[in-house]
Amino acid sequence: MRARQDLEVLIVEDRQVMLKIIRRLMVQLGYARVDEAANGLQAIEKIRQKRYDLILSDWNMDGMSGFDLLKIVRSEPETHETPFVLVTAESKPENILAAKAAGATGYLVKPFKLDVLEKTLDSVLAKNGFVSLASA
């Protein structure tokens, strides 16, 4: 079983300020291997070049939404099981249901605090057989 610092994480976010905030929170939680993509197309390139243990993606992005990215990730055999968390300001029940139906492993509503991020990621990763351990 692997600890947080050993997991490969991809954050997909088109707003630089939010990207920096999420990255900082991930590092505070002990995630050390964090890559970034500024949009869905960049994310696809990275995902096809490297295996990720966790993907966090904004829903609303120019070019390709996080929801469309999720559908692509779920359609490819290499990434079908990769834990995928949609991060969005949209808290509408129909969006949450659509995300779940498309295969999202988790859903985070912005703004969120460190403890909410931690609980969400621990839950998502536990569903996929990863141990829920803080970095030592």
MORABEL-V564313 format. One record per residue. RES is the residue in one letter. SS is DSSP state (@ for helix, = for strand, . for the rest). PHI is phi in degrees with one decimal (none if undefined). BURIAL is 1 if it has 16 or more other ideal C-beta (glycine too) atoms within 10 Angstrom, else 0. Layout:
BEGIN
res: <RES:RES>
ss: <SS:SS>
phi: <PHI:PHI>
burial: <BURIAL:BURIAL>
END
This chain:
BEGIN
res: <M:R:A:R:Q:D:L:E:V:L:I:V:E:D:R:Q:V:M:L:K:I:I:R:R:L:M:V:Q:L:G:Y:A:R:V:D:E:A:A:N:G:L:Q:A:I:E:K:I:R:Q:K:R:Y:D:L:I:L:S:D:W:N:M:D:G:M:S:G:F:D:L:L:K:I:V:R:S:E:P:E:T:H:E:T:P:F:V:L:V:T:A:E:S:K:P:E:N:I:L:A:A:K:A:A:G:A:T:G:Y:L:V:K:P:F:K:L:D:V:L:E:K:T:L:D:S:V:L:A:K:N:G:F:V:S:L:A:S:A>
ss: <.:.:.:@:@:@:.:=:=:=:=:=:.:.:.:@:@:@:@:@:@:@:@:@:@:@:@:@:.:.:.:.:=:=:=:=:=:.:.:@:@:@:@:@:@:@:@:@:@:.:.:.:.:=:=:=:=:=:.:.:.:.:.:.:.:@:@:@:@:@:@:@:@:@:@:.:.:.:.:.:.:.:=:=:=:=:=:=:.:.:.:.:@:@:@:@:@:@:@:@:@:@:.:.:.:=:=:=:=:.:.:.:.:@:@:@:@:@:@:@:@:@:@:@:@:@:@:.:.:.:.:.:.:.:.:.>
phi: <none:-108.5:-89.3:-51.7:-65.5:-96.7:-83.7:-88.6:-121.0:-119.0:-105.4:-116.5:-155.5:-87.6:-96.7:-57.6:-62.4:-66.8:-59.6:-64.7:-63.4:-63.3:-59.7:-61.1:-63.5:-62.4:-64.4:-60.4:-81.4:102.1:-81.1:-104.0:-107.9:-117.4:-103.4:-129.8:-135.6:-86.4:-164.8:-63.8:-66.0:-62.0:-61.5:-60.0:-58.1:-65.4:-64.7:-77.9:-99.6:-148.2:-88.1:-107.1:-89.1:-158.7:-122.8:-114.5:-134.2:-63.8:-80.0:-92.2:-137.2:-69.6:85.7:-141.1:-73.9:-63.0:-64.7:-66.5:-60.4:-56.1:-62.7:-67.6:-58.1:-71.9:-84.1:-100.0:-56.7:-70.0:-120.9:-53.3:-98.9:-64.0:-57.3:-135.2:-113.4:-87.6:-117.7:-158.0:-85.3:-82.8:-112.1:-63.9:-54.9:-66.5:-70.3:-63.1:-65.2:-63.8:-62.5:-63.7:-63.1:-81.1:108.9:-64.0:-84.9:-156.1:-146.7:-119.5:-100.0:-78.5:-78.2:-134.8:-100.4:-54.9:-66.8:-69.5:-59.8:-61.0:-62.8:-62.5:-66.9:-60.0:-65.3:-61.5:-70.2:-62.4:-61.8:-104.6:85.3:-87.5:-77.8:-95.4:-125.9:-72.5:-66.5:-82.1>
burial: <0:0:1:1:0:0:1:1:1:1:1:1:1:1:0:0:0:1:1:0:0:1:1:0:1:1:0:0:1:1:1:0:1:1:1:1:1:1:1:1:0:1:1:1:0:1:1:0:0:0:0:1:1:1:1:1:1:1:1:0:1:0:0:1:1:1:1:0:1:1:0:0:1:0:0:0:0:0:1:0:0:1:1:1:1:1:1:1:0:1:0:0:0:0:1:1:0:1:1:0:0:0:0:1:1:1:1:1:0:0:0:1:0:0:0:0:1:1:0:1:1:1:0:1:1:0:0:0:0:1:0:0:0:0:0:0>
END
